[in-house]
Amino acid sequence: MPFTTRVARPSDAEALSIIAGQTFALASPPDAAAQALQEYIDTRLQPEHFVLHLLNPRKRLRVLEHLGEVVGYSLVDNAPEVLGIAEADGLPELSRCYVLPEQHGQGGAQLLLDDTLAQVRGGIRLTVNEQNARAIRFYQRNGFSKVGEAFFECGPERHRDWVMVARR
């Protein structure tokens, strides 16, 4: 099988930062300001940020590899912030699940999501931009349903997200 998953290592931080930089805009609204997106990438998605995630005991970072190269990652926060949505609060959050665009449609994202969800007991929540129809369909196919809305701050912009939950 060309795709495999595993727990991320500190040596993956550079590759994860590159993937984050290439995929973050795809998960954002199409009209998001390029400067706001770049500011977020520069201040939140650098290699040192991924090392901090790895060192945080409440977070779980996994990678997707294709033929030995890291091509995607997922991040679960087991103690995320309260959203004020009863159906979502208290659940772990799939805060990131990104795969390089050239790997879309090849089965890697499904493997990564399946592997990530297998590490979580019970329900899980996520947020996804309301305009990201492809991701919304993907999550709906995997048992997630909308339970509310939240806002994602990206520089001076506020992006409306769907809050979705899967109960297992």
Backbone as JSON Lines, residues from 0, in Angstrom:
{"i":0,"aa":"M","n":[0.86,-1.2,0.0],"ca":[0.0,0.0,0.0],"c":[0.89,1.24,0.0]}
{"i":1,"aa":"P","n":[0.62,2.2,-0.87],"ca":[1.53,3.35,-0.96],"c":[1.43,4.33,0.2]}
{"i":2,"aa":"F","n":[0.32,4.34,0.93],"ca":[0.16,5.26,2.06],"c":[0.31,4.52,3.38]}
{"i":3,"aa":"T","n":[0.97,5.17,4.32],"ca":[1.07,4.65,5.69],"c":[0.91,5.82,6.65]}
{"i":4,"aa":"T","n":[0.55,5.51,7.88],"ca":[0.44,6.54,8.92],"c":[1.31,6.14,10.09]}
{"i":5,"aa":"R","n":[1.68,7.13,10.87],"ca":[2.47,6.89,12.08],"c":[2.4,8.12,12.96]}
{"i":6,"aa":"V","n":[2.9,7.97,14.18],"ca":[3.03,9.1,15.1],"c":[4.12,10.03,14.57]}
{"i":7,"aa":"A","n":[3.87,11.32,14.62],"ca":[4.86,12.3,14.17],"c":[6.05,12.32,15.12]}
{"i":8,"aa":"R","n":[7.19,12.72,14.57],"ca":[8.44,12.86,15.33],"c":[8.95,14.29,15.18]}
{"i":9,"aa":"P","n":[9.79,14.74,16.1],"ca":[10.37,16.08,15.95],"c":[11.07,16.29,14.61]}
{"i":10,"aa":"S","n":[11.64,15.26,14.06],"ca":[12.32,15.38,12.76],"c":[11.34,15.65,11.62]}
{"i":11,"aa":"D","n":[10.04,15.51,11.86],"ca":[9.02,15.8,10.84],"c":[8.62,17.27,10.81]}
{"i":12,"aa":"A","n":[9.06,18.06,11.77],"ca":[8.56,19.43,11.94],"c":[8.7,20.27,10.67]}
{"i":13,"aa":"E","n":[9.82,20.19,10.0],"ca":[10.02,20.99,8.79],"c":[9.03,20.58,7.7]}
{"i":14,"aa":"A","n":[8.87,19.29,7.48],"ca":[7.93,18.81,6.46],"c":[6.5,19.2,6.81]}
{"i":15,"aa":"L","n":[6.14,19.1,8.09],"ca":[4.78,19.47,8.51],"c":[4.52,20.95,8.27]}
{"i":16,"aa":"S","n":[5.51,21.78,8.53],"ca":[5.36,23.21,8.3],"c":[5.16,23.5,6.8]}
{"i":17,"aa":"I","n":[5.89,22.81,5.97],"ca":[5.75,23.0,4.52],"c":[4.35,22.57,4.07]}
{"i":18,"aa":"I","n":[3.9,21.42,4.55],"ca":[2.55,20.95,4.19],"c":[1.5,21.95,4.68]}
{"i":19,"aa":"A","n":[1.66,22.42,5.91],"ca":[0.71,23.4,6.45],"c":[0.66,24.65,5.59]}
{"i":20,"aa":"G","n":[1.82,25.12,5.17],"ca":[1.88,26.31,4.33],"c":[1.2,26.11,2.98]}
{"i":21,"aa":"Q","n":[1.27,24.89,2.45],"ca":[0.68,24.61,1.15],"c":[-0.81,24.29,1.22]}
{"i":22,"aa":"T","n":[-1.31,23.93,2.39],"ca":[-2.7,23.5,2.49],"c":[-3.6,24.47,3.24]}
{"i":23,"aa":"F","n":[-3.03,25.36,4.04],"ca":[-3.86,26.23,4.88],"c":[-4.83,27.08,4.05]}
{"i":24,"aa":"A","n":[-4.35,27.67,2.97],"ca":[-5.22,28.52,2.15],"c":[-6.36,27.71,1.53]}
{"i":25,"aa":"L","n":[-6.13,26.44,1.25],"ca":[-7.17,25.6,0.65],"c":[-8.33,25.37,1.61]}
{"i":26,"aa":"A","n":[-8.06,25.44,2.9],"ca":[-9.1,25.23,3.91],"c":[-9.78,26.53,4.31]}
{"i":27,"aa":"S","n":[-9.32,27.63,3.75],"ca":[-9.83,28.96,4.09],"c":[-10.81,29.44,3.03]}
{"i":28,"aa":"P","n":[-11.59,30.47,3.33],"ca":[-12.51,31.0,2.32],"c":[-11.74,31.49,1.1]}
{"i":29,"aa":"P","n":[-12.3,31.34,-0.09],"ca":[-11.6,31.77,-1.3],"c":[-11.3,33.27,-1.33]}
{"i":30,"aa":"D","n":[-12.08,34.06,-0.6],"ca":[-11.85,35.51,-0.61],"c":[-10.99,35.98,0.57]}
{"i":31,"aa":"A","n":[-10.4,35.05,1.3],"ca":[-9.53,35.44,2.42],"c":[-8.32,36.2,1.89]}
{"i":32,"aa":"A","n":[-7.93,37.23,2.6],"ca":[-6.8,38.06,2.19],"c":[-5.5,37.26,2.28]}
{"i":33,"aa":"A","n":[-4.73,37.31,1.21],"ca":[-3.45,36.59,1.17],"c":[-2.55,37.0,2.32]}
{"i":34,"aa":"Q","n":[-2.56,38.28,2.67],"ca":[-1.71,38.77,3.76],"c":[-2.13,38.15,5.1]}
{"i":35,"aa":"A","n":[-3.43,38.03,5.34],"ca":[-3.91,37.43,6.59],"c":[-3.52,35.95,6.65]}
{"i":36,"aa":"L","n":[-3.66,35.25,5.54],"ca":[-3.27,33.84,5.5],"c":[-1.79,33.67,5.76]}
{"i":37,"aa":"Q","n":[-0.98,34.5,5.12],"ca":[0.47,34.4,5.29],"c":[0.88,34.73,6.73]}
{"i":38,"aa":"E","n":[0.22,35.71,7.33],"ca":[0.51,36.05,8.73],"c":[0.22,34.86,9.64]}
{"i":39,"aa":"Y","n":[-0.87,34.17,9.39],"ca":[-1.21,33.0,10.2],"c":[-0.15,31.91,10.01]}
{"i":40,"aa":"I","n":[0.21,31.65,8.78],"ca":[1.24,30.65,8.49],"c":[2.55,31.01,9.19]}
{"i":41,"aa":"D","n":[2.93,32.28,9.1],"ca":[4.2,32.74,9.69],"c":[4.21,32.67,11.21]}
{"i":42,"aa":"T","n":[3.05,32.83,11.83],"ca":[3.01,32.91,13.3],"c":[2.46,31.66,13.98]}
{"i":43,"aa":"R","n":[1.92,30.71,13.22],"ca":[1.3,29.53,13.85],"c":[1.68,28.19,13.22]}
{"i":44,"aa":"L","n":[2.3,28.21,12.05],"ca":[2.52,26.95,11.33],"c":[3.99,26.73,10.96]}
{"i":45,"aa":"Q","n":[4.87,27.24,11.77],"ca":[6.31,27.05,11.54],"c":[6.8,25.78,12.24]}
{"i":46,"aa":"P","n":[7.97,25.28,11.87],"ca":[8.47,24.04,12.48],"c":[8.45,24.05,14.01]}
{"i":47,"aa":"E","n":[8.8,25.17,14.61],"ca":[8.82,25.21,16.08],"c":[7.43,25.02,16.68]}
{"i":48,"aa":"H","n":[6.39,25.42,15.95],"ca":[5.02,25.21,16.44],"c":[4.67,23.72,16.46]}
{"i":49,"aa":"F","n":[5.14,23.01,15.46],"ca":[4.88,21.57,15.43],"c":[5.66,20.84,16.51]}
{"i":50,"aa":"V","n":[6.86,21.29,16.8],"ca":[7.62,20.7,17.91],"c":[6.87,20.92,19.22]}
{"i":51,"aa":"L","n":[6.31,22.12,19.41],"ca":[5.53,22.39,20.63],"c":[4.3,21.49,20.72]}
{"i":52,"aa":"H","n":[3.64,21.24,19.59],"ca":[2.5,20.31,19.6],"c":[2.95,18.92,20.06]}
{"i":53,"aa":"L","n":[4.1,18.48,19.55],"ca":[4.62,17.16,19.92],"c":[4.95,17.07,21.41]}
{"i":54,"aa":"L","n":[5.37,18.17,21.98],"ca":[5.74,18.19,23.4],"c":[4.54,18.34,24.33]}
{"i":55,"aa":"N","n":[3.4,18.72,23.78],"ca":[2.2,18.96,24.57],"c":[1.48,17.62,24.83]}
{"i":56,"aa":"P","n":[1.37,17.2,26.08],"ca":[0.78,15.88,26.37],"c":[-0.7,15.76,26.02]}
{"i":57,"aa":"R","n":[-1.38,16.86,25.82],"ca":[-2.81,16.77,25.48],"c":[-3.05,16.69,23.97]}
{"i":58,"aa":"K","n":[-1.99,16.79,23.18],"ca":[-2.14,16.78,21.72],"c":[-1.52,15.53,21.12]}
{"i":59,"aa":"R","n":[-2.12,15.1,20.01],"ca":[-1.65,13.93,19.27],"c":[-1.48,14.33,17.81]}
{"i":60,"aa":"L","n":[-0.25,14.19,17.32],"ca":[0.09,14.58,15.96],"c":[0.5,13.32,15.19]}
{"i":61,"aa":"R","n":[-0.19,13.07,14.08],"ca":[0.1,11.9,13.24],"c":[0.44,12.38,11.83]}
{"i":62,"aa":"V","n":[1.19,11.56,11.11],"ca":[1.56,11.9,9.74],"c":[1.08,10.83,8.78]}
{"i":63,"aa":"L","n":[0.86,11.27,7.55],"ca":[0.56,10.39,6.43],"c":[1.79,10.4,5.54]}
{"i":64,"aa":"E","n":[2.27,9.21,5.21],"ca":[3.41,9.1,4.3],"c":[2.98,8.41,3.01]}
{"i":65,"aa":"H","n":[3.58,8.85,1.94],"ca":[3.41,8.2,0.64],"c":[4.8,7.88,0.12]}
{"i":66,"aa":"L","n":[5.05,6.59,-0.04],"ca":[6.36,6.13,-0.5],"c":[7.49,6.73,0.33]}
{"i":67,"aa":"G","n":[7.27,6.82,1.64],"ca":[8.31,7.28,2.56],"c":[8.39,8.77,2.78]}
{"i":68,"aa":"E","n":[7.59,9.56,2.07],"ca":[7.59,11.02,2.24],"c":[6.34,11.46,2.98]}
{"i":69,"aa":"V","n":[6.48,12.41,3.89],"ca":[5.34,12.95,4.62],"c":[4.52,13.82,3.66]}
{"i":70,"aa":"V","n":[3.23,13.47,3.51],"ca":[2.36,14.2,2.58],"c":[1.09,14.72,3.25]}
{"i":71,"aa":"G","n":[0.96,14.48,4.55],"ca":[-0.21,14.96,5.27],"c":[-0.04,14.78,6.76]}
{"i":72,"aa":"Y","n":[-0.95,15.39,7.52],"ca":[-0.88,15.24,8.97],"c":[-2.25,15.52,9.59]}
{"i":73,"aa":"S","n":[-2.4,15.01,10.8],"ca":[-3.58,15.32,11.6],"c":[-3.13,15.71,12.99]}
{"i":74,"aa":"L","n":[-3.94,16.53,13.63],"ca":[-3.66,16.99,14.99],"c":[-4.94,16.91,15.8]}
{"i":75,"aa":"V","n":[-4.89,16.18,16.9],"ca":[-6.02,16.08,17.82],"c":[-5.64,16.76,19.11]}
{"i":76,"aa":"D","n":[-6.52,17.63,19.59],"ca":[-6.36,18.29,20.89],"c":[-7.36,17.63,21.83]}
{"i":77,"aa":"N","n":[-6.86,16.96,22.86],"ca":[-7.73,16.25,23.79],"c":[-8.37,17.16,24.83]}
{"i":78,"aa":"A","n":[-7.98,18.42,24.88],"ca":[-8.57,19.38,25.83],"c":[-8.72,20.74,25.14]}
{"i":79,"aa":"P","n":[-9.55,20.82,24.1],"ca":[-9.68,22.09,23.36],"c":[-10.5,23.12,24.14]}
{"i":80,"aa":"E","n":[-10.48,24.33,23.62],"ca":[-11.23,25.41,24.26],"c":[-12.73,25.15,24.17]}
{"i":81,"aa":"V","n":[-13.44,25.73,25.1],"ca":[-14.89,25.61,25.14],"c":[-15.47,26.5,24.04]}
{"i":82,"aa":"L","n":[-16.42,25.96,23.29],"ca":[-17.06,26.71,22.21],"c":[-18.43,27.25,22.6]}
{"i":83,"aa":"G","n":[-18.99,26.76,23.7],"ca":[-20.34,27.15,24.07],"c":[-21.4,26.4,23.3]}
{"i":84,"aa":"I","n":[-21.04,25.23,22.79],"ca":[-21.97,24.37,22.05],"c":[-22.0,23.04,22.79]}
{"i":85,"aa":"A","n":[-23.12,22.77,23.44],"ca":[-23.21,21.61,24.34],"c":[-22.8,20.31,23.67]}
{"i":86,"aa":"E","n":[-23.2,20.1,22.42],"ca":[-22.91,18.85,21.74],"c":[-21.42,18.68,21.43]}
{"i":87,"aa":"A","n":[-20.66,19.78,21.44],"ca":[-19.25,19.73,21.07],"c":[-18.3,19.92,22.26]}
{"i":88,"aa":"D","n":[-18.73,20.67,23.25],"ca":[-17.85,20.94,24.38],"c":[-17.56,19.66,25.16]}
{"i":89,"aa":"G","n":[-16.33,19.53,25.59],"ca":[-15.91,18.35,26.34],"c":[-15.4,17.22,25.46]}
{"i":90,"aa":"L","n":[-15.5,17.38,24.14],"ca":[-14.99,16.37,23.22],"c":[-13.6,16.74,22.74]}
{"i":91,"aa":"P","n":[-12.76,15.76,22.42],"ca":[-11.5,16.06,21.75],"c":[-11.79,16.73,20.41]}
{"i":92,"aa":"E","n":[-10.82,17.49,19.91],"ca":[-11.02,18.19,18.64],"c":[-9.98,17.75,17.62]}
{"i":93,"aa":"L","n":[-10.47,17.38,16.45],"ca":[-9.59,17.18,15.3],"c":[-9.32,18.57,14.76]}
{"i":94,"aa":"S","n":[-8.22,19.17,15.2],"ca":[-7.99,20.57,14.85],"c":[-7.35,20.73,13.48]}
{"i":95,"aa":"R","n":[-6.71,19.68,12.98],"ca":[-6.14,19.74,11.63],"c":[-6.14,18.35,11.01]}
{"i":96,"aa":"C","n":[-6.44,18.31,9.74],"ca":[-6.35,17.08,8.96],"c":[-6.11,17.51,7.52]}
{"i":97,"aa":"Y","n":[-4.85,17.61,7.14],"ca":[-4.48,18.16,5.84],"c":[-3.61,17.19,5.06]}
{"i":98,"aa":"V","n":[-3.87,17.11,3.77],"ca":[-3.09,16.3,2.85],"c":[-2.73,17.17,1.66]}
{"i":99,"aa":"L","n":[-1.51,17.03,1.15],"ca":[-1.09,17.83,0.0],"c":[-2.07,17.66,-1.16]}
{"i":100,"aa":"P","n":[-2.34,18.75,-1.88],"ca":[-3.35,18.71,-2.96],"c":[-3.09,17.62,-4.0]}
{"i":101,"aa":"E","n":[-1.84,17.37,-4.34],"ca":[-1.57,16.37,-5.37],"c":[-1.9,14.94,-4.92]}
{"i":102,"aa":"Q","n":[-2.15,14.78,-3.62],"ca":[-2.53,13.47,-3.09],"c":[-4.05,13.33,-2.9]}
{"i":103,"aa":"H","n":[-4.8,14.39,-3.14],"ca":[-6.26,14.33,-2.98],"c":[-6.84,13.28,-3.93]}
{"i":104,"aa":"G","n":[-7.86,12.59,-3.45],"ca":[-8.54,11.61,-4.27],"c":[-7.82,10.28,-4.41]}
{"i":105,"aa":"Q","n":[-6.74,10.09,-3.67],"ca":[-5.94,8.87,-3.79],"c":[-6.14,7.9,-2.62]}
{"i":106,"aa":"G","n":[-6.96,8.29,-1.64],"ca":[-7.22,7.42,-0.5],"c":[-6.4,7.75,0.74]}
{"i":107,"aa":"G","n":[-5.43,8.62,0.61],"ca":[-4.58,8.95,1.75],"c":[-5.31,9.7,2.84]}
{"i":108,"aa":"A","n":[-6.14,10.66,2.46],"ca":[-6.88,11.43,3.47],"c":[-7.81,10.52,4.26]}
{"i":109,"aa":"Q","n":[-8.44,9.57,3.57],"ca":[-9.32,8.63,4.27],"c":[-8.54,7.77,5.25]}
{"i":110,"aa":"L","n":[-7.38,7.28,4.83],"ca":[-6.54,6.48,5.72],"c":[-6.11,7.3,6.93]}
{"i":111,"aa":"L","n":[-5.69,8.54,6.69],"ca":[-5.26,9.41,7.79],"c":[-6.41,9.66,8.76]}
{"i":112,"aa":"L","n":[-7.59,9.97,8.24],"ca":[-8.72,10.21,9.13],"c":[-9.09,8.94,9.89]}
{"i":113,"aa":"D","n":[-9.16,7.81,9.21],"ca":[-9.5,6.55,9.88],"c":[-8.51,6.25,10.99]}
{"i":114,"aa":"D","n":[-7.23,6.4,10.7],"ca":[-6.19,6.12,11.69],"c":[-6.29,7.08,12.87]}
{"i":115,"aa":"T","n":[-6.54,8.34,12.58],"ca":[-6.65,9.36,13.63],"c":[-7.85,9.07,14.53]}
{"i":116,"aa":"L","n":[-8.99,8.79,13.92],"ca":[-10.2,8.52,14.7],"c":[-10.07,7.24,15.52]}
{"i":117,"aa":"A","n":[-9.29,6.29,15.03],"ca":[-9.08,5.04,15.78],"c":[-8.33,5.29,17.09]}
{"i":118,"aa":"Q","n":[-7.65,6.42,17.19],"ca":[-6.88,6.75,18.39],"c":[-7.74,7.46,19.44]}
{"i":119,"aa":"V","n":[-8.98,7.78,19.08],"ca":[-9.87,8.55,19.95],"c":[-11.01,7.66,20.44]}
{"i":120,"aa":"R","n":[-11.29,7.74,21.71],"ca":[-12.42,6.98,22.28],"c":[-13.64,7.91,22.34]}
{"i":121,"aa":"G","n":[-14.77,7.42,21.88],"ca":[-15.99,8.21,21.95],"c":[-16.08,9.25,20.85]}
{"i":122,"aa":"G","n":[-16.77,10.34,21.13],"ca":[-17.01,11.38,20.14],"c":[-15.81,12.27,19.91]}
{"i":123,"aa":"I","n":[-15.88,13.0,18.81],"ca":[-14.84,13.96,18.46],"c":[-15.5,15.09,17.68]}
{"i":124,"aa":"R","n":[-14.93,16.27,17.8],"ca":[-15.46,17.43,17.08],"c":[-14.39,17.97,16.14]}
{"i":125,"aa":"L","n":[-14.84,18.84,15.24],"ca":[-13.92,19.57,14.38],"c":[-14.61,20.85,13.95]}
{"i":126,"aa":"T","n":[-13.83,21.77,13.42],"ca":[-14.39,22.96,12.78],"c":[-13.88,22.97,11.34]}
{"i":127,"aa":"V","n":[-14.74,23.42,10.44],"ca":[-14.4,23.47,9.02],"c":[-15.05,24.72,8.44]}
{"i":128,"aa":"N","n":[-14.32,25.42,7.6],"ca":[-14.87,26.64,7.01],"c":[-16.15,26.34,6.26]}
{"i":129,"aa":"E","n":[-17.15,27.18,6.47],"ca":[-18.47,26.96,5.87],"c":[-18.44,26.92,4.34]}
{"i":130,"aa":"Q","n":[-17.39,27.48,3.72],"ca":[-17.29,27.49,2.27],"c":[-16.46,26.33,1.72]}
{"i":131,"aa":"N","n":[-15.94,25.48,2.6],"ca":[-15.1,24.37,2.18],"c":[-15.98,23.13,1.92]}
{"i":132,"aa":"A","n":[-16.71,23.18,0.81],"ca":[-17.69,22.14,0.5],"c":[-17.06,20.76,0.38]}
{"i":133,"aa":"R","n":[-15.88,20.68,-0.2],"ca":[-15.23,19.38,-0.36],"c":[-14.95,18.73,0.99]}
{"i":134,"aa":"A","n":[-14.39,19.51,1.91],"ca":[-14.09,18.97,3.24],"c":[-15.37,18.62,3.99]}
{"i":135,"aa":"I","n":[-16.39,19.47,3.88],"ca":[-17.66,19.19,4.56],"c":[-18.23,17.86,4.08]}
{"i":136,"aa":"R","n":[-18.23,17.64,2.77],"ca":[-18.74,16.36,2.23],"c":[-17.91,15.18,2.76]}
{"i":137,"aa":"F","n":[-16.6,15.35,2.79],"ca":[-15.71,14.3,3.29],"c":[-16.05,13.95,4.74]}
{"i":138,"aa":"Y","n":[-16.2,14.97,5.56],"ca":[-16.51,14.71,6.97],"c":[-17.92,14.13,7.14]}
{"i":139,"aa":"Q","n":[-18.87,14.6,6.35],"ca":[-20.22,14.03,6.43],"c":[-20.22,12.55,6.06]}
{"i":140,"aa":"R","n":[-19.46,12.19,5.03],"ca":[-19.35,10.77,4.65],"c":[-18.76,9.93,5.78]}
{"i":141,"aa":"N","n":[-18.02,10.57,6.66],"ca":[-17.37,9.88,7.76],"c":[-18.1,10.03,9.09]}
{"i":142,"aa":"G","n":[-19.38,10.39,9.01],"ca":[-20.23,10.39,10.19],"c":[-20.29,11.67,10.98]}
{"i":143,"aa":"F","n":[-19.7,12.75,10.49],"ca":[-19.77,14.03,11.18],"c":[-21.04,14.77,10.77]}
{"i":144,"aa":"S","n":[-21.64,15.47,11.71],"ca":[-22.8,16.3,11.4],"c":[-22.64,17.66,12.09]}
{"i":145,"aa":"K","n":[-23.24,18.66,11.48],"ca":[-23.14,20.03,11.99],"c":[-23.95,20.16,13.27]}
{"i":146,"aa":"V","n":[-23.31,20.76,14.29],"ca":[-24.01,21.01,15.56],"c":[-24.0,22.49,15.94]}
{"i":147,"aa":"G","n":[-23.32,23.31,15.15],"ca":[-23.27,24.73,15.46],"c":[-22.26,25.44,14.57]}
{"i":148,"aa":"E","n":[-21.97,26.68,14.94],"ca":[-21.02,27.5,14.2],"c":[-20.08,28.19,15.17]}
{"i":149,"aa":"A","n":[-18.89,28.5,14.67],"ca":[-17.88,29.22,15.45],"c":[-17.13,30.12,14.47]}
{"i":150,"aa":"F","n":[-16.33,31.01,15.01],"ca":[-15.52,31.88,14.17],"c":[-14.05,31.57,14.36]}
{"i":151,"aa":"F","n":[-13.32,31.61,13.25],"ca":[-11.88,31.39,13.24],"c":[-11.22,32.73,12.95]}
{"i":152,"aa":"E","n":[-10.35,33.16,13.85],"ca":[-9.65,34.43,13.67],"c":[-8.39,34.21,12.84]}
{"i":153,"aa":"C","n":[-8.31,34.89,11.72],"ca":[-7.15,34.8,10.84],"c":[-6.68,36.23,10.56]}
{"i":154,"aa":"G","n":[-5.71,36.67,11.36],"ca":[-5.31,38.07,11.28],"c":[-6.5,38.93,11.64]}
{"i":155,"aa":"P","n":[-6.81,39.96,10.83],"ca":[-7.95,40.83,11.12],"c":[-9.28,40.24,10.66]}
{"i":156,"aa":"E","n":[-9.25,39.09,10.02],"ca":[-10.47,38.5,9.46],"c":[-11.09,37.49,10.42]}
{"i":157,"aa":"R","n":[-12.42,37.4,10.33],"ca":[-13.16,36.37,11.07],"c":[-13.84,35.48,10.03]}
{"i":158,"aa":"H","n":[-13.49,34.2,10.06],"ca":[-14.07,33.24,9.13],"c":[-15.08,32.38,9.86]}
{"i":159,"aa":"R","n":[-16.26,32.24,9.28],"ca":[-17.31,31.41,9.89],"c":[-17.03,29.94,9.58]}
{"i":160,"aa":"D","n":[-17.01,29.13,10.64],"ca":[-16.8,27.69,10.53],"c":[-18.03,26.93,10.99]}
{"i":161,"aa":"W","n":[-18.22,25.77,10.42],"ca":[-19.17,24.82,10.96],"c":[-18.48,24.04,12.07]}
{"i":162,"aa":"V","n":[-19.19,23.78,13.14],"ca":[-18.72,22.86,14.17],"c":[-19.43,21.55,13.89]}
{"i":163,"aa":"M","n":[-18.64,20.5,13.69],"ca":[-19.19,19.19,13.37],"c":[-18.74,18.17,14.42]}
{"i":164,"aa":"V","n":[-19.59,17.2,14.67],"ca":[-19.32,16.18,15.69],"c":[-19.61,14.81,15.09]}
{"i":165,"aa":"A","n":[-18.78,13.85,15.46],"ca":[-19.03,12.43,15.16],"c":[-19.07,11.7,16.49]}
{"i":166,"aa":"R","n":[-20.11,10.94,16.69],"ca":[-20.24,10.1,17.9],"c":[-19.96,8.66,17.49]}
{"i":167,"aa":"R","n":[-19.07,8.02,18.23],"ca":[-18.72,6.64,17.87],"c":[-18.82,5.76,19.08]}
